Amino acid sequence: MAIDLDKVLDKAWADKPLAEVLAAPVAALKGVTDKDGELLQEAFGVKTVADFGQLKYVRWAQALVALNQTTK
């Protein structure tokens, strides 16, 4: 799977190794602010990009979107 990291990560993180990106605060994702990160931590205990990607609510939403695409 190919992904343009410049489109999904802030500039400071685009050239970092994947392991470092996954351990980074969620604000490393383009469009996610430090305040957003604080709110995600308060609401769901999310601290890192990996935590966010593994959040069950995110996975549930992704599954629903995929299911919807198969029914079109």
C-alpha positions, -999 to +999 in steps of 0.1 A: +000+000+000+014+034-010+007+066+008+019+101+002+031+110+037+032+147+028-006+146+025-013+129+059+015+142+082+027+176+093+060+185+076+081+178+107+070+142+106+069+133+069+105+121+067+105+102+100+106+064+103+072+047+105+079+035+141+086+071+152+054+084+134+033+057+151+047+068+185+041+105+178+013+125+193-018+126+171-010+162+163+016+148+139-013+140+115-021+169+092-051+188+103-050+175+139-041+203+164-025+199+198-059+208+213-075+180+192-049+157+207-057+168+242-094+162+236-088+128+221-067+119+252-094+131+275-122+113+257-106+081+246-071+079+262-055+084+228-020+097+230-003+085+198-009+080+161-010+043+168-035+047+196-057+067+173-055+041+145-063+013+169-092+031+185-122+008+183-146+036+173-124+045+143-122+008+133-160+005+136-166+036+115-141+023+089-160-010+088-193+007+083-179+028+055-165-003+038-198-021+042-216+008+027-193+007-003-201-030-009-238-023-010-237+003-038 
